[in-house]
Amino acid sequence: MTTTLVNRCIRSAAVHPAHLLSGTTAGLIAALVWNPLPIALFAVGSGIWLTHAATSLGYAKRLLQAEADARDDAARRTRKAHFDALALQLLQPPFSGWVKHGALPDYANRYRELELTGMRIAEAVVGRPELAYEWTLDLKLEVNRLLETYLALARARLSQLDLLCGGDVQTTPRAPGVEGRLAEADKEIARLRALADQEPAAAEIRRSHLEVLERRKVQLQTCAARDARLAAQMEALVDVFRFLLERVSGADVDSAGITEYLGGVLTQVQEAQRWAEVAPVAPEATPLRQPERAPMH
C-alpha cells in the first residue's frame, strides 16, 4: 500500500466509533477506580488495532470501497436532479417538437444509454486480478464525471438553442439553427442602408440602428458557433464511452493508457464547458421607421 493510503487507514481506524467508545470507556473506568490500568489496556489494544488498519489489505479495500460508495451516492443524487431538469426542459416547446421530428437528439434517452454503458464498464473491471483495486475505483469516478459532464453539456446546448430561436416556440418541426435569423438580419441591414442612402436627413438614425443589428448578427454567429461545438463535444463523449467499454472488455487492459486517455478527454470537455458559457444575446432591434410621406402633386 502507498504511504498516503496507509495514513488514510490509520486516520479512519482512529476515528472509528468503536475505537472512540473504547477510549472513552477506559478513561471513565480509570477515573472511577482511580487506576491507570484500563487506560494502559486501551493503549495496547489501540496500538494493535491501528497496526492492523495500517497493514491489512482487507481493511484498506473496505475503506476504499466505503469512500467510493459515498462518492457514488452523492454523484447519483446530483445527476438525478440534473437529469430531471433536463428531461423536463426537453418536454417544453420548441425542444419537444424538435425531438419528435428528429431535428434534435433525445438527450434524456441518450443519457440513460450512457449510464447503462457506464454500469457495464464498472462490471467489466470487477474481479480482474491484474487491475489495481484503487484504479478500478478511480475509473468508476471518472465515468461518473463524464456522465455529469454530458448532462451539463446537454443543458448548456438547450440554453444556446433557446437563445438562437429567440423564444419562438413556433419553429417546430424546423431544425434548430440560426440561418433564417441571420438572413432576416442581413435583409433588414440592407433595407436600412438603402433608406440611409435615400434619405440623408435620417441617415444618423439609420446608422445607430444598423450598429445594433450588426452587433446582434455577430452575437447570433457566436451563439451558433457555441452550439455547434457543444453538439460535437456531446457526440464525442458517446464515442468515449464506447471506447472505454471496448478497452476494459478486452483480454488485456492497459490501465496506464486508459488513465492517460481519460485525462486528455476530461481536459477537453472542461475547456468546452468554460468556452460554452451562455452569453445573453441582445434583444431584437426594432428600427424606428420614418412616417410615410404624402405623395407630392
N, C-alpha and C positions, 0 to 999 in steps of 0.2 A: 504494500500500500504506500501511497505517496505521503510525504510529511503533512501536507495540507489535510488529507483525508484522515490521517491519524489524529491530528489536533481536533478535527470536527467530531470524531468519535468520542474523544475524551471529554469534550465540552458537552456533548449530548448525554453521555453517561453521568456526568457530574450533576446535571440539572434534571435527571430522571426523577419523577415523583417519588418512586420507592426509595431512591438513594437519599433524597432530601428528607423524606419522612423518617428514615432510619437515623440520620444525623440529628434531627430534632428530638426524636425519642431518646436517643443515647444521652443527649445533653440534659434533658429533663430528669432522666433517671439518675444521672450523675449528681445533679443538683439536689435531688430528693434524698439520696442516701449519703450524700457528701463523700463520694468515692469516684476517682477518675477512671476506674476500670471500664465502665460502659463506653466512655469516650475512646479509650485505648482500643477496645474491641472493635468499635466502629471504624477507627482509623485503619486497623489491619484489614477489615472487610472492605473498606472503601478502596484501599490500595489494590486489593485483589480484583475488585470489580472494574476499576479504571484500567488496570493492566489487561484484563480480559477484553475490554472495549477497544483498547489500542492495538491489540494483536489478533483479534478474531476477525477472520474474513466474513463469517456469517453475520456478526454484528454490523460490520461496515456495509454489507449488502442490504441488511434490513433498514439501516439508516438512510442509505441512498434511495431505496425504494419508497420509504415513507416521505422523504423530501420530494421525490418525483411525483408521488400520488397527490401531495398537497399542491404542487405546481399545476398538475393536470386538472385538478378540480377547479382551481382558481381560473385557469385559462379557459376551461369548458364553460364556466358561468359567464365569463366575459364574452366569449364568442357567441353564446346563446343569445345574449342581449343584443349584440351587434347583428346577428343573423335575423332575429325577429324584426329589427328596424329595417333591414334590407328587404326582407320579404314583404313587409307592409308597404314599403316605398314602391316595390315592383307591382303592387296591386293597384296603384294610383295611375290615372291618366297623366301624360301620354304613354308612360312606360308599359302599362298593361296591354295597350293596343300594339305597341312595337313588338313586345314579346309574343303576343298571339299571332302576329303576321310574320314572325321570323326576322324582323328588322333589328331586333336586339336579343342577344343571348339571355336565356333564363338563368341569371346568376345564382338564384336560390338553389335550383336543381344542380347546377354545376358545382356549387359549394358542397352539397350533400355527397356528390360523387367523389370530390376530393377528400372529404372526411373519411369515406369508406376506403379510399386508396391509402390514406394515412394509417388507418387501422391495419390494413394488410401489410404495410411496411413494418409496423411495430411487431406484428405477429411473425413476420419473416425472420426477424433477428433474434427472436426468443429461442433460447436453448441452443444457440450456436457457440460451442466452447471456444472457438478461435477468436471470438469477438470479446473485447473487454466489456465488463458489465457497465462500467461508467460510460463507455462510448455508446452503448445501446440506449441508455437513458438520455444522453446528450442528443442523440439522433431524434428521439421522440420529442424533445424540447424544441429542436429546430423545425420539425414538422408542424408542431403547434404554432410556432411563429409564422410559418408560411401560410397556414390556414387563416390566421388573424390578418396577415398581410393581404390575402386575397379578398377578405371581407372589406378591409379598409379601401383597397383599390376599387372594388365594385361600388361602394358608396360614393367615393370621390368621382367616379365616372358618371354616375347618375346625377351628381351635382353639376358636373360640366354640361351634360346634356340638357339639364333643366335651364341652365343659362343660355345654351345655344338656341333652344326653342322659345326662349323668352316668355315662358309660362303659357304658351299657346297650346292648349290641350286638344286642338282640332287637327293636329298634324298626323293623326293615325289614318291609314296604316303606312304613311310615307316614312321611309327610313330616316332616322335621325341624321341630321347633317347641317351644314352651315352654308351650302352653296346657294340656296334660294335667298337667304337673308343677305348674303354678300352681293348677289345680283341686284336685289332691291336697293341696297345701299349705293351701288355703282350707278344705278339708274337715277336715284334721287340726287346724287352728286353731279351727274351730267346735266340734270334739269336745272339745278341751282346755278351751275356755271353758265349755262346758256342764258338764264334770266339775268345774271350779273352782267353779261356782255350786252344784253339788250337794254337794260335799264341801269345806266351808270349811277343814277341818283341813289339807288338802293343797293349798290354793289357792296358797300361796307357791311350792311346787314346780312347780305347773302354770304359773304366771306366768313362771318362769325358762325353761321350755321354749317357751312362747309367744313370748318375746322372740327365742329362737334361730330359730324358724320364721318369724317376721315379718322378721327380718334376711335370712334366706335367700330369702324371697319377693322382697324388694327387689333382692337380688343377681341373681336369675333375671330379673327385669324389666329390669335394667340390661344384662345379658348379651344378652337378646333384642333390646334397642334397638341395641346394638353390631352384632349380627348383621344386623339389617335395614339398617343404614347401610352396612355392608360390601357386602352384596348389591347395594344401589343404586349404590354407587360403581363396582363392577365392571361393571355394565350400562352405566353412563355412559362408562367407558373404551372399551368396544366401540364406542359411538357416536362417540367422539373419533377413533378410527382410521378409521372410515368417512368422517367429515367431512374429515379430512386428505387422504385419498385423493381425494375429490371435488375439494377445493380445488387440489391440486397437479396434477391431471389436466386441469383446465380450460384454456381458452385464455389467460386472464390470471391470473397468480398474484400475489396481494397478500402479499408476503413479510413486510412490516411487520405486517399484520393477523394473519397466522398466528403470528408470534412473540409478539404481544400475547396472542392467544388461548391459546397453549401456556403462557405464563407464568401465566395465571389457572388453567388446568387443573392444572398441577403444584403450585400453591399449595394448591388444594383437596384433591388426593389426599394431599399431605404432611400436611395437617391431619387428614384422615381416618385416616391411619396412626397418628398420635400419639394421636388420640382412641380408636382401636380397640385400644390395647394391652390384652392379655388380663389381666384381673383374676381371680384364682382365686375360685371360688365355694365358699362354706363347705360342708363335708360335711353330708350329710343328718343332721338331728337325729333322735335316737331317744328320744322322751319316755319317762320311767320310768312304768311302769304300777303302779297300786296292786294288791295281791293281791286276788283275788276274795274277797268276804266270804261266809261261810257264811250260808245263809238262816236268818232268825230264826223261831222257832216260838212 
